[in-house]
């Protein structure tokens, strides 16, 4: 299966997310945060300096909240925090406590997810086309000096595709372990389906992103773009995009991800873009 060079008769969505020179336009802004989520953002903005003090370099929002697409009671709050030095276990514990506290206090969000990095790593050559791109293009500044000022303008090329998602083959064994270790209930499997669905759809999209020459963070649009280049896998990706928004707890879905769609996508990604440079665990 795959049809790797096939084109569907479906009309491709018009590429977006780039400027007239073909470079990424940063998505999201504080102005797009919907009124229901503004108190949550304000609370995080006020509390982060108290948690990290002068060690905090900068903080950013990403995901549906700064894009203005968050759903009350359904969407989580996504944060990226850059410290002046590498984070410690104590820093990670502090972030977990902050996230749990904010989640309990504000029912309009469904969890807080936080990425925690040191400034040096985010600006390193190794992360230039992965986390560096993520900060510069997909993160909205919330506190501190914006690291995007030290990063290049990016284009949707094969190097970016490789360094963002060219490691699926490495993740699949870990996914199988997570599935095996998950409680055998629909409720326990549902978050796993959501996470893996989103990961696979985004990976499938960046596989074809350099050919499409555009960017979107909408899972369903990602699936449509991918399906135009790989019609034999189009239905699978559309279904996965749906589960990324409205997950189910079906074990057959997880098995299909790690036994069929995931291995195929990892092989095709390596063929087209190569393998992502190794990172420290």
C-alpha positions in Angstrom: 0.0 0.0 0.0 1.0 3.6 -0.3 1.0 4.9 -3.9 4.0 6.9 -3.1 4.1 8.8 -6.4 0.3 8.9 -7.0 -1.7 12.1 -7.1 -5.4 12.0 -6.2 -8.0 13.9 -8.3 -8.9 15.8 -5.1 -8.1 19.5 -5.4 -5.3 20.4 -3.0 -6.0 23.1 -0.5 -4.2 26.3 -1.5 -0.9 26.5 0.4 -0.9 28.9 3.3 1.2 29.9 6.3 4.1 31.4 4.2 4.9 35.0 3.2 5.5 36.2 -0.4 9.1 34.9 -0.2 8.0 31.4 0.7 9.1 31.7 4.4 7.0 30.7 7.4 4.7 33.3 8.9 4.6 32.9 12.7 1.2 31.5 13.7 -0.8 32.5 16.7 -0.8 35.7 18.7 -2.0 36.9 22.1 -4.7 38.9 20.3 -6.3 35.7 19.0 -6.7 34.2 22.5 -10.4 33.8 23.0 -12.0 35.6 26.0 -12.7 32.4 27.9 -9.0 31.5 28.0 -7.5 35.0 28.8 -7.7 34.5 32.6 -5.8 31.2 32.2 -3.1 32.9 30.2 -2.9 35.8 32.6 -2.5 33.4 35.5 0.4 31.6 33.9 2.0 34.8 32.9 1.8 36.1 36.5 3.0 32.8 38.1 5.9 31.7 36.0 8.3 34.4 37.3 7.6 33.3 40.8 8.4 29.7 40.0 11.7 30.3 38.2 12.8 33.9 39.2 15.8 35.2 37.2 16.5 31.8 35.7 13.5 32.2 33.5 14.6 33.5 30.1 11.3 33.4 28.2 7.9 31.7 27.9 5.6 31.0 25.0 2.2 29.7 24.1 1.6 27.3 21.3 -1.3 25.2 20.0 -5.0 26.0 19.8 -5.1 28.7 22.5 -2.9 31.3 20.7 -4.4 30.2 17.3 -7.8 31.2 18.6 -9.3 27.7 17.9 -9.4 26.3 21.5 -12.6 24.8 22.7 -13.9 25.5 26.2 -13.5 22.4 28.4 -11.9 20.4 25.6 -8.6 22.0 24.7 -5.4 22.0 26.8 -3.0 24.9 27.4 0.4 24.3 25.7 3.5 26.1 27.0 7.1 26.2 26.2 9.5 27.6 28.8 13.1 28.5 28.1 15.5 28.7 31.1 18.9 30.4 31.2 20.4 27.1 31.9 19.4 23.4 31.4 16.4 22.4 33.4 16.8 20.2 36.5 14.5 17.5 37.9 13.3 20.1 40.4 12.4 22.4 37.6 10.4 19.7 35.9 8.6 18.9 39.1 7.8 22.6 39.6 6.3 22.8 36.1 4.1 19.8 36.8 2.8 21.3 40.0 2.1 24.6 38.2 0.3 22.8 35.4 -1.8 20.7 37.8 -2.8 23.8 39.9 -3.8 25.8 36.8 -5.8 22.8 35.4 -7.7 22.4 38.6 -8.4 26.2 38.9 -9.6 26.8 35.4 -12.3 24.4 34.1 -12.2 25.9 30.6 -9.0 24.0 29.9 -8.4 20.2 29.9 -4.9 20.0 31.1 -1.6 21.9 30.8 1.2 20.6 28.7 4.7 22.2 29.1 7.9 21.8 27.2 10.9 22.9 29.3 14.3 23.6 27.7 17.5 25.5 28.3 18.1 28.6 26.1 21.4 27.2 24.8 19.9 24.0 23.5 17.0 25.8 21.8 19.5 28.0 19.9 22.0 25.1 19.2 22.9 23.9 15.7 21.4 20.5 16.5 18.0 22.1 17.2 18.1 24.8 14.6 15.6 22.9 12.3 13.5 21.3 15.0 12.9 23.1 18.3 14.4 26.3 17.0 11.9 26.3 14.1 9.2 25.4 16.6 9.9 28.4 18.7 10.4 30.8 15.8 7.3 29.7 13.8 4.8 27.9 16.0 5.2 29.7 19.4 3.7 32.9 20.6 5.8 35.0 23.0 4.3 35.4 26.4 7.2 36.5 28.7 10.9 37.6 28.3 13.0 38.2 25.2 11.9 36.3 22.1 14.4 33.7 21.0 13.1 34.1 17.4 15.4 37.1 17.1 18.4 34.8 17.1 16.9 32.2 14.7 16.7 32.3 10.8 13.6 32.6 8.7 12.5 29.1 7.7 11.2 27.5 4.5 9.2 24.2 4.2 12.1 22.2 2.8 13.3 18.6 3.1 15.9 19.5 5.8 13.1 20.9 8.0 11.0 17.8 7.3 13.8 15.5 8.2 14.8 17.3 11.5 11.2 17.7 12.8 9.7 14.3 12.2 12.4 12.0 10.7 12.5 9.9 13.9 9.2 8.0 13.8 11.0 4.6 13.4 12.8 5.3 16.7 9.5 6.0 18.5 7.5 3.0 17.3 9.1 0.5 19.7 8.4 2.9 22.6 4.8 3.3 21.5 4.4 -0.5 21.6 5.7 -0.5 25.1 3.3 2.2 26.1 0.4 0.3 24.6 1.4 -2.9 26.4 1.6 -1.0 29.7 -1.7 0.9 29.4 -4.6 -0.3 31.4 -7.1 -2.3 29.4 -9.9 0.2 29.4 -11.3 2.6 26.8 -10.7 5.5 29.2 -7.1 4.7 29.6 -6.5 4.1 25.9 -8.2 7.3 24.7 -5.4 9.7 25.5 -2.9 7.4 23.8 -5.1 7.3 20.7 -5.3 11.1 20.7 -1.5 11.5 21.1 -0.5 8.9 18.4 -3.1 10.1 16.0 -1.8 13.6 16.1 1.8 12.5 15.9 1.1 10.4 12.8 -1.0 13.0 11.0 1.7 15.7 11.6 4.4 13.3 10.4 2.4 12.4 7.3 1.9 16.1 6.6 5.5 17.1 6.9 6.4 14.2 4.6 4.6 16.1 1.8 5.1 19.6 3.1 8.1 20.4 0.8 6.0 19.4 -2.2 3.0 21.4 -1.1 5.0 24.4 -0.1 2.8 25.5 2.7 2.0 25.1 6.4 -1.1 24.4 8.4 -1.7 23.2 12.0 -5.2 22.0 11.3 -5.2 18.2 11.5 -7.9 17.6 9.0 -6.3 19.9 6.5 -3.0 18.1 7.0 -4.7 14.8 6.2 -6.3 16.3 3.1 -2.9 17.6 1.8 -1.2 14.3 2.5 -4.0 12.3 0.9 -3.6 14.2 -2.4 -0.1 12.8 -2.7 -0.8 9.3 -1.2 -4.4 8.5 -2.1 -4.1 4.9 -0.9 -3.4 6.1 2.6 -5.8 9.0 2.5 -8.7 7.4 4.3 -6.4 6.2 7.1 -5.1 9.7 7.6 -8.6 11.3 7.6 -9.7 8.8 10.2 -6.5 9.5 12.3 -7.1 13.3 12.1 -10.6 12.7 13.4 -9.3 10.6 16.3 -6.8 13.4 17.0 -9.7 15.7 17.8 -12.2 13.1 19.1 -10.3 10.1 20.3 -11.7 6.6 20.9 -10.4 3.9 23.2 -10.3 1.1 20.6 -7.3 -1.2 20.9 -7.5 -2.0 17.2 -6.7 1.6 16.4 -3.5 1.5 18.4 -2.5 -1.9 16.8 -3.1 -0.5 13.3 -0.9 2.5 14.2 2.1 0.5 15.3 1.7 -2.5 13.0 0.6 -0.8 9.7 0.4 2.9 9.3 3.4 3.8 11.5 5.9 1.4 10.0 4.9 2.3 6.5 5.1 6.0 7.2 8.5 5.6 8.9 9.9 3.7 5.9 8.6 6.2 3.4 9.8 9.2 5.5 13.3 7.8 5.5 13.2 7.1 1.8 12.1 10.7 1.0 13.9 12.8 3.6 16.3 10.6 5.5 16.7 10.1 9.3 16.7 12.9 11.9 20.0 13.5 13.6 20.2 11.7 17.0 19.3 13.8 20.1 20.2 13.2 23.7 17.5 11.2 25.6 
